[in-house]
Amino acid sequence: MPRSSIPEALRQRLAALTGRGAPAAGLVPLGVPAIDAALGGGVARGALHELQSQWTADVAALTGFAIGLALRAAQGQPILWVRQDFAEIEAGGVHPPGLAELGLDPGRLLLVRARDATQLLRAGGEAIRCSALGAVLLQPWGEPKVLDLTATRRLSLAAEASGVPALLLRAPARPAPARRRPGGRCAPCPRTPSRRTRRAGRPSPSGCCAIAAVSPNRNGRWSGTVTEAASSPASPAERRRYLALWLPFLATDRLRRKRDCAAPADGPFALVETVRSALRLAAVDRRAAALGLAAGLTLADARARVPDLAVADADPAADRRFLEDLAGLCDRWTPLVALDAATDAAPDGLMLDITGCAHLFGGEAALRDAAATRLAALGLAVRAAVAGTPDAARALARFGRTRLAPPGRDADAARRLPIAALEERPEVQVALSRAGLASLGDLADRPSAALAARFGADLPRRLARLLGREDRRIVPLRAPPACMVERHFPEPLQRADGIEAVLEGLLAAVARILEARGQGGRSFEAGLFHTDGRVRRLTVATGRPTRDGAAVLRLFRERIATLADPIDPGYGFDVIRLAVPVAEPLIPAAPDLDGRAAGQEAVADLVDRLATRLGPDRVLRMAARDSHHPDREAVLLPWGAAAGSAGWRPTGPDEPPARPLQLFDPPQPVETIAEVPDGPPIRFRWRRVLHQITRAEGPERIAPEWWRDGSDAPIRDYYRVEDSEGRRFWVFREGLYGTGERPRWFLHGLFA
C-alpha cells in the first residue's frame, strides 16, 4: 500500500469502528422487541419519516417520540430541529429543562426558527444534505400547501443521499395513510402505573417507547488596493492628520435636493421651528444669509425684512440621517469618520482621520479637493480644511482662510483666527473682545494661568487644541475593522454579476493578511460604493474564525440571494471594499483520524449558511440560567454566543419528568373545578375542550423572584396532572385563597 494512502485507510477503519465519518446505514431500533419486530428491525436511517398527531394537545407526545427516535439515531452527533413560528405560538416553545430530563443534552440541539412552511422546507433540505448531523426534525404547523408530494420526495432523496434520518412532524393533521416510509401517527396513551405510583396518585413516567428505550428520564500600511493595518495604532512619532468638512447650509441643501421641495429656485429659503410658542428660524440658505437673516430670528421679523422668504418645517432627525449617509460616502477615503458639530449644537459637519492614507489620493491637498468636489456635486455647500488636531481643522474650515496647515505648523495657521474660533460662551467672547484680544495669537501670548483664573480652565484647554498642542482624537461612527482590502476601478463597474469576481480576489487578499497575523475572521463586510454617493453594505458572520475564502464567498452568495432589495449598480461602483470587523486567533488544528473535526466543520458551515439566509436570531442554541423561575431557567441564544456555566437540573431515574417538554409563553388561562380550594383540579377546560383529571401530583410552590418581579407578584402552585386520554399537563394556580382576590388557573406546559 502506498505510504500516502495509509492515513486514509486508518481513518476509514476508525470511522467504521466508532460509527463516525461516513453516514451509518441500516435501521434504527426502538428498543421495544414487539415494535421492532413489527417494523422489521426498526426504522430506516437514511429516509424521511412522517409522524402525525390529530390534536394540538397531542403535539407533546408527537415531539417526545420524535426526540427519542432522534436520540437513538444520532449516536452522539448534533441534532437539528427546524420549527415554524406558528407551531411555537400554538403548541408552546421548546423547554430545554424538559429536553434534558428526556435524555437529550440541549447543548447538542441546534434550533432553527422558520417564518413559514416555504422557509422551513428550504432550511430543512439544506440541513438534511449535511451528513455530519445525527438527525433532522422538521415541524411545520397544520397542512401547508407547499408540503406536497414533490416537496417530500425531494426531502426523501436528500435523506437517502446523506444517510441522515429526517423526521417530519405533522400536527395537527387529518388522519391519512403515510405517503413516506415508514409513517405513523402519535398520540399519548394511558399507561398502567406501578404500584408505588398508583398508591401516591401520581402521573406515570413518559409512555413514549422511544424515550423509555433510550434513557428513563435522566437528565499598517495602505497600498491603494490592500489596507493591511487599518486599525493598528500609529507610532508615537507619527503625527495624525484630520480633514474637517463643514456644511454651513446642511438642512436647506438637503431639502433642495428633493424633487418635491417647495423652495424657490433662486429665492431665499429658511427652515422654521416652534420655540416657546413662537416660530423662529432654525436654518437659512446662502441667499437668506446674504440678506442678513440668521437662525434664531423670529419668522415675523424675518418676513418684515424679506417679504418673499420661503419657509418649510425643520427636521433635525432627517438632517442627522442625511449627514450619516454622507459619512458613509466619506468612508471611501478613510474608515475613521465622525460627525462634527460646534459646542452645544447639532452636527453640521464631518471629521475624517486621514492619517497614513492621503498618499493614496495624491496627497492631502488632493484628498481635500476630492472630498469637497464630491460633496459639491451633490448640491451641498462645503468648506474643507486639513490640520493636525480635530479642533484646529474645524476652526480652519469654519473661521479661517487657510485650508491646509502643514504638519507641525498648526499654531502658525491658528494664530490668525478670530476668538470666535474658540466657540466659547457669548459672554466670554464679549469679555475677551473688551479686553482687546481679537485673535487666537493674542490669547496665545498671554499666560495660561491668568486665562484660567479669569475665564476657567476650559479656555486654555481649547486654545491648546486649536494651536495643535493637544490632540483629543475622534470617535468614529463605525469601529475600525481588524483589516480591510479594497479595489478602485478606473471606470465604474456597471454589472452586478461582476461583484462576485471582485469579492473572490479581495477574500484571497484578506486570507493572506489574516494568515500572517495568525487570525481568522468572524465577520466580513462588503462595501459597494456607488458613483452617485450611495453606499451598499453586505455583512456575513461565521460561527468560528475562518480564512476559507470559498466558504465566505458562499455566504455572500446566500446574502445577495436573500436581499429584499436587489443590488442595482445604477451608474456603477467606483470602489468595492471588503472589511473584517471582527477577527480572532485561529490556531490550525491537526486532523483527527475519526473524522470528528471534519463533521464539526461541516456543521459550522451549515450554521453559517442558515444564519446568513434566515438571520442570526433564527439559528439558536440553548443555555441554562441560574434561576428557579420556569420562564427564566433557560434561554435561547444565537449559535455563536457564549452559553455560560450553569447546568441542567438532574432528575432521578425512577422519577417522572419535573419539567414539561413544551412551555407556553405566556401561560394559557383555563377554567378549572377543584374538590377542595387548595387542591389539584379534577377537571379543566382548555381551548373549549374539557379534560378529566385522573392523576395529579403537587403542589410545587414556586415563589416569584422579588428582585425581578417585585414584592407584590403572586405565588404559583404547580401541579403535574394526567387526563383520561393519557395527556400530561403542567398547570398552576396563581395566588392563594383567603387573600382577597380570587386565584386564577393557567396551563403552562405539555409533557411528552
MOZI-V646693 format. One line per field, one symbol per residue. psi: psi as a letter, one per 40 degrees, with the letter a starting at -180 (. if undefined). A space follows every 50 residues. Layout:
psi = ???
This chain:
psi = hiddeddddddddddddeeibihhiaihieehddddddefeaiidgihhh hiidideeddddddddddddddddfeiihhhhhiddddddeiihhddddd eeehhddehhhhhididdddddddddddeheeidihhhgahagidegadd ddddddddddddehhhhhhhhiiihiiheiiiiiihiiihihiiddddde fiiiihehddddddhgfi.biifddhhdgdehiiidehhiiihhhhgdfd ddddddeidfhehideiiiiiiihhfeihihdiiadddddeeiiieiidd dddddgdfhhiihigddddddddddddddeeedieghiihiihfiihfii hhhfheedeefeidddddddddddddeefhhihiihaeidddddddddei ehehhihefddddddeiiededfiidddddddddeehdidddddeihddd ddddeiedddddddddeeehheiihidhhhidihiihihdihhehdeedd ddddddddddddddddefiiiehhhhhhhideeihhhhhiiieihiehdd dddddddddddehdgihhdbeihehhihigdhiihhhhhhhieeeddddd ddddddddddddddideehiihiiigiehdeeeiihiideihdaeiiihi hideiiheiidhhhhiihiihihidideiiieiihhfehhhhhdiihaih hhiigdedeieehiihhihhihaeeeihihiihhiiieedhhiiiihdih i.
